[in-house]
């Protein structure tokens, strides 16, 4: 084993040991485009809107620097009101890195939700998520041929013992709930919700002699949508209507807190948003995020939405001042459903009779 390789492995071994006894400023990715990764923050969003949605979001910090901190999330869900009590079903797949870029996290999960209608202006939804989490360290990446000594080459093997495994697989669970509401005219509607992730704090340690619990994460969120022109009927999402969407999301994970608050605007299918993001804990970071996008209607019940955002750090460590790029693509199939009407009136039929109630099923800013 080369001396360089030995020091590289020793460094990562120490890093893994530290993970078991102290919190770092790591934690789960904090996506900027909340509306494009709703199930990531709260499983109660699964099937909250009628029809099916497929979303892809990619996040990259400092793509021209090393190491890169990258991640992406793919999710799909379907909401069908023809099944009594059903919110919907969903699936999520994500991949990201942490540590100093050598640790890869992969997560595959399924979620489901249940729905209750309190009255024609208020509905509630609860959801749960079960996932499989894999953490992988590639020891072969810690030394390259360029780092070996041209004079001495490889040295004798050392007595250093690599940790017992380079792959860890653990189950993980999350729960959440939300309430959606609208006013009598249908001009205002909003969502308030809470969620808890990593319920049982699974052990992430790669060493049998230490433990590194994944700290439980709590999320709270709220947003309102104000339509300048009141909706005029079922599935009313007129592109020529200006909508104003202020919101806030707060997260706590161990000794780290994160908050994001701001506003989105949309008109004629064009999206624009300005948000403040703050991360507080062992290290404090403040940033401003700008986003823009466009929603194109392919046909009456099918559309595609593309969004780009950029996080600009305004205060905090110099090494983090590299900017974060986030790109999202979402496909929406508003009329897709799994079950036929069994004889009782479906939520879709009830919504047609009550134009305001339809906002709860279709509001998608």
C-alpha positions in Angstrom: 0.0 0.0 0.0 1.4 3.4 -0.9 2.1 5.9 1.8 -0.3 8.4 0.1 -3.0 5.8 0.0 -2.5 4.9 3.7 -2.9 8.6 4.8 -6.0 9.0 2.6 -7.6 5.9 4.1 -6.6 7.0 7.6 -8.1 10.4 7.1 -11.4 9.0 6.0 -11.4 6.4 8.8 -11.0 9.3 11.3 -13.8 11.2 9.6 -16.1 8.2 9.9 -15.2 7.8 13.6 -16.0 11.5 14.2 -19.4 10.9 12.6 -20.2 8.6 15.4 -19.4 11.0 18.2 -20.2 14.5 17.0 -22.6 16.3 14.6 -21.2 18.0 11.6 -22.9 20.7 9.5 -24.1 18.1 7.1 -27.6 16.7 7.2 -30.1 16.2 4.5 -30.1 18.4 1.3 -32.1 21.6 1.6 -33.8 21.9 -1.8 -34.8 25.4 -2.8 -37.7 24.6 -5.1 -40.1 23.3 -2.4 -43.1 23.0 -4.8 -41.1 20.6 -7.1 -40.0 18.3 -4.2 -43.1 18.3 -1.9 -43.0 14.6 -1.0 -39.3 15.0 0.1 -40.3 17.4 2.8 -43.7 15.9 3.7 -45.1 12.5 2.6 -48.6 13.9 3.2 -48.2 15.7 -0.2 -48.5 12.2 -1.9 -51.5 12.4 -4.2 -52.6 15.7 -2.8 -53.5 16.9 -6.3 -55.7 14.8 -8.6 -53.9 13.0 -11.4 -50.3 11.9 -11.7 -47.0 13.9 -11.5 -43.5 12.9 -12.3 -40.7 15.2 -11.0 -37.0 15.4 -11.5 -34.8 17.9 -9.5 -31.0 18.2 -9.7 -28.9 20.2 -7.2 -25.2 21.1 -7.7 -23.0 23.2 -5.5 -19.9 24.8 -7.1 -19.8 22.6 -10.3 -16.4 24.1 -11.2 -14.8 23.4 -7.8 -13.7 20.3 -6.0 -15.2 18.5 -4.2 -18.6 18.8 -5.7 -21.7 18.5 -3.6 -24.3 17.2 -5.9 -27.7 15.5 -5.5 -30.8 14.6 -7.5 -34.3 13.5 -6.6 -36.9 11.7 -8.8 -40.4 11.3 -7.6 -43.8 10.2 -9.0 -47.2 10.2 -7.3 -50.8 9.7 -8.3 -54.0 11.0 -6.5 -57.3 9.3 -7.2 -60.5 10.4 -5.5 -62.5 7.4 -6.7 -61.1 5.3 -4.0 -62.8 6.3 -0.7 -60.4 7.8 1.9 -57.5 7.7 -0.6 -55.0 10.4 -0.9 -52.5 8.7 -3.2 -49.4 6.6 -3.7 -45.9 7.7 -4.6 -42.3 6.6 -5.1 -39.1 8.5 -4.6 -35.4 7.9 -5.5 -32.6 10.2 -4.5 -28.8 10.3 -4.6 -26.4 12.7 -3.1 -22.9 12.9 -1.5 -21.6 14.3 1.8 -18.5 14.2 4.0 -15.8 15.6 1.7 -17.5 14.2 -1.4 -16.4 10.6 -1.0 -19.6 9.3 0.8 -22.5 8.5 -1.5 -26.1 8.3 -0.2 -28.8 6.5 -2.1 -32.5 6.4 -1.0 -35.4 4.6 -2.5 -38.8 4.9 -0.8 -42.5 4.5 -1.2 -45.2 6.7 0.3 -48.9 6.7 0.7 -51.5 9.1 2.1 -55.1 9.1 3.4 -57.5 12.0 3.0 -60.4 13.4 4.9 -62.7 16.3 3.8 -63.9 18.4 6.8 -66.2 20.6 4.7 -66.3 22.0 1.2 -63.5 24.5 2.1 -61.1 22.4 4.2 -59.5 19.0 3.6 -56.8 17.2 5.6 -54.3 14.6 4.5 -51.8 12.4 6.4 -49.0 10.4 4.9 -46.2 7.9 5.7 -43.0 7.0 4.0 -40.9 3.8 4.1 -37.5 3.8 2.4 -34.2 1.9 2.0 -31.1 4.0 2.7 -27.7 3.0 1.4 -24.4 4.8 2.3 -21.4 3.8 0.3 -17.7 4.7 0.6 -15.4 3.9 -2.4 -12.0 3.3 -0.8 -10.4 3.0 -4.3 -11.0 6.7 -4.9 -8.6 7.9 -2.3 -5.4 7.5 -4.2 -4.5 8.0 -7.9 -1.4 7.2 -10.0 -0.6 10.9 -10.1 -0.2 10.9 -6.3 2.3 8.1 -6.1 6.0 8.8 -5.8 7.9 8.6 -9.0 11.0 7.6 -7.1 9.7 5.2 -4.5 6.4 3.9 -6.0 4.6 1.6 -3.7 5.7 1.1 -0.1 5.3 -2.1 2.0 1.8 -2.9 3.1 0.8 -1.3 6.3 -1.1 -2.9 9.2 -4.0 -0.4 8.8 -7.3 -2.2 8.7 -10.0 -0.8 6.5 -13.4 -0.5 8.2 -15.5 -3.7 8.2 -17.6 -2.6 5.2 -17.8 0.1 2.6 -21.6 -0.3 2.1 -24.3 0.3 4.7 -28.0 -0.5 4.2 -30.7 0.6 6.7 -34.5 1.1 6.7 -35.8 4.6 7.3 -39.3 6.0 7.9 -41.2 9.3 8.0 -44.7 10.7 8.6 -46.5 13.9 8.0 -49.8 15.7 7.9 -51.2 18.8 6.2 -54.4 20.9 5.9 -55.5 22.7 2.7 -58.1 25.4 2.7 -59.8 27.9 0.5 -62.2 30.8 1.0 -65.8 31.1 -0.3 -64.8 32.9 -3.4 -61.9 30.6 -4.4 -59.5 33.6 -4.7 -57.3 32.5 -1.7 -56.1 29.0 -0.9 -53.3 27.6 1.1 -51.5 24.7 2.8 -50.1 24.2 6.3 -48.3 21.1 7.3 -45.8 19.3 9.6 -43.6 16.3 9.1 -41.0 14.1 10.9 -38.3 12.2 9.0 -35.8 9.5 10.2 -38.3 8.6 12.9 -36.1 5.8 14.4 -32.8 7.5 13.8 -31.1 4.7 11.9 -27.4 4.0 12.6 -25.2 5.3 9.7 -21.9 4.2 11.1 -19.6 2.1 8.9 -17.8 0.8 12.0 -19.1 -1.9 14.4 -17.3 -0.2 17.3 -19.2 3.1 17.1 -22.6 4.5 16.3 -23.7 7.4 14.1 -27.5 7.9 14.3 -29.1 9.8 11.5 -30.7 12.6 13.5 -34.5 12.9 13.3 -35.6 15.8 11.2 -38.7 18.0 11.8 -40.3 20.1 9.1 -43.0 22.8 9.2 -44.3 24.6 6.2 -47.0 27.0 5.2 -47.9 28.9 2.0 -50.8 30.9 0.5 -51.8 31.5 -3.1 -53.7 34.7 -3.9 -55.3 34.9 -7.3 -55.8 38.4 -8.7 -58.7 37.2 -10.7 -61.0 34.7 -8.9 -61.2 31.2 -10.4 -64.2 30.8 -12.6 -64.8 27.0 -12.7 -63.6 23.5 -12.4 -59.9 23.0 -12.7 -59.5 26.8 -13.1 -55.8 27.5 -13.7 -56.1 30.2 -16.3 -52.6 31.2 -17.6 -53.6 34.8 -17.8 -54.3 35.0 -14.1 -51.6 36.6 -11.9 -51.0 34.5 -8.8 -48.9 35.5 -5.8 -47.5 32.7 -3.6 -45.8 33.7 -0.3 -44.5 30.8 1.8 -42.2 29.6 4.6 -40.5 26.3 5.5 -38.6 25.6 8.7 -36.4 22.5 9.5 -34.7 21.3 12.6 -32.2 18.4 12.5 -30.1 18.0 15.7 -28.2 21.2 16.4 -28.9 22.5 12.9 -31.9 24.8 11.9 -32.8 25.9 8.4 -35.4 28.4 7.3 -36.6 29.5 3.9 -39.1 32.2 3.2 -40.1 34.2 0.1 -42.6 34.6 -2.7 -43.3 33.2 -6.1 -45.2 34.9 -8.9 -46.7 33.4 -12.0 -48.6 34.8 -15.0 -49.0 33.4 -18.5 -47.2 30.2 -17.4 -44.1 32.2 -16.4 -42.7 31.6 -12.9 -40.4 34.0 -10.9 -39.4 33.7 -7.3 -37.2 35.4 -4.6 -36.4 33.6 -1.4 -34.2 34.0 1.7 -32.5 30.9 3.0 -30.8 30.7 6.4 -28.8 27.8 7.9 -28.0 28.0 11.6 -25.9 25.7 13.7 -22.1 25.0 14.1 -21.8 27.3 11.0 -24.3 30.0 10.0 -25.0 30.7 6.3 -27.4 33.2 4.8 -28.3 33.2 1.1 -30.7 34.7 -1.4 -32.3 32.4 -4.0 -33.7 33.5 -7.3 -35.8 31.2 -9.5 -37.6 31.3 -12.8 -39.4 28.8 -15.0 -42.1 28.2 -17.5 -45.1 25.8 -17.6 -46.2 24.7 -21.1 -49.6 23.1 -21.6 -49.2 20.2 -24.1 -52.9 19.6 -24.1 -55.8 20.3 -21.8 -54.8 17.8 -19.1 -51.1 17.4 -19.8 -48.4 19.9 -19.1 -44.7 20.2 -18.5 -42.9 22.7 -16.1 -39.2 23.6 -16.1 -37.7 25.6 -13.3 -34.1 26.9 -12.6 -32.9 28.5 -9.3 -29.6 29.8 -8.1 -28.6 30.3 -4.4 -26.2 33.2 -3.8 -24.6 33.1 -0.4 -24.4 36.6 1.2 -22.7 35.6 4.5 -20.9 32.6 6.0 -17.7 30.6 5.3 -15.7 31.6 2.3 -15.4 27.9 1.2 -19.2 27.8 0.7 -19.4 30.8 -1.5 -19.7 28.9 -4.7 -23.4 29.2 -5.5 -25.9 26.4 -5.8 -27.7 25.5 -9.1 -31.0 23.7 -9.0 -33.0 22.5 -12.1 -36.4 20.8 -12.0 -38.6 19.2 -14.7 -42.2 18.2 -13.9 -44.7 16.3 -16.0 -48.4 16.6 -15.0 -51.2 14.3 -16.1 -54.3 15.8 -14.4 -56.9 13.4 -15.7 -55.0 10.1 -15.0 -56.7 7.9 -12.4 -56.4 4.2 -11.3 -59.9 3.3 -10.1 -63.3 3.6 -11.7 -66.2 5.1 -9.9 -67.7 2.3 -7.7 -71.1 3.9 -7.5 -70.5 6.6 -5.0 -69.9 10.1 -6.2 -66.2 10.6 -6.8 -64.3 13.6 -5.6 -64.0 14.8 -9.2 -67.8 14.8 -9.6 -68.3 16.6 -6.3 -65.7 19.2 -7.4 -67.7 19.8 -10.5 -70.7 20.7 -8.4 -68.6 23.0 -6.2 -66.2 25.1 -8.2 -64.4 26.4 -5.1 -63.7 22.9 -3.8 -61.9 22.0 -7.0 -59.1 24.4 -6.0 -58.1 22.1 -3.2 -57.7 19.3 -5.7 -56.0 21.2 -8.5 -54.1 24.1 -7.0 -50.5 23.6 -8.2 -48.4 26.7 -8.1 
